[in-house]
Amino acid sequence: MFDQEDGELNVVMGVLFGIIALVIAFVIGLGVFKMRSAAPSAPVVAAAPAGAEFAEVEEVGEALAKVYFGLGQTELPADAAASIATVVAALQAEPGKRALLSGYHDETGGAAINAEVAKNRAVSVRSALVAAGIPAERVLMRRPAVTLGGGDAAEARRVEIRVQ
């Protein structure tokens, strides 16, 4: 009599543990699925032009101008013309100085994509400065120690421009 009850108890316990294992696997799978589907799609990232490498230059002083970008955007925004004009005027007034660009990003997306987006934002600003008549040798890009812009997400997606 006890052997039959032990056998039934073993079957019930086996089924119970099997159901628990399935529930745990389902919850983990659902979590992984949501994490992968929540990640934004990678923006199309263009290759940086020649000479757009990072320079090892210390930042001096406050940024003269900041150019803000949309989420995942690397193209120069329409309202950037005033910031570019301010920097061009400062560089023309002081021919011995250079523009130092530092690109930042917000928390959305993966680290590798964010680093590339921050770089390409700086490349866009650099291209605008060169197109405005500033020699390419006077426009340097600097990789910040921390590219995460911090604070407000809209504030974080920026390129800071220093004239030094």
Secondary structure as GFF3:
##gff-version 3
##sequence-region A 1 164
A	DSSP	alpha_helix	2	38	.	.	.	ID=ss1
A	DSSP	beta_strand	65	68	.	.	.	ID=ss2
A	DSSP	three_ten_helix	78	80	.	.	.	ID=ss3
A	DSSP	alpha_helix	81	93	.	.	.	ID=ss4
A	DSSP	beta_strand	99	103	.	.	.	ID=ss5
A	DSSP	alpha_helix	111	131	.	.	.	ID=ss6
A	DSSP	three_ten_helix	136	138	.	.	.	ID=ss7
A	DSSP	beta_strand	139	141	.	.	.	ID=ss8
A	DSSP	alpha_helix	153	156	.	.	.	ID=ss9
A	DSSP	beta_strand	158	163	.	.	.	ID=ss10
###
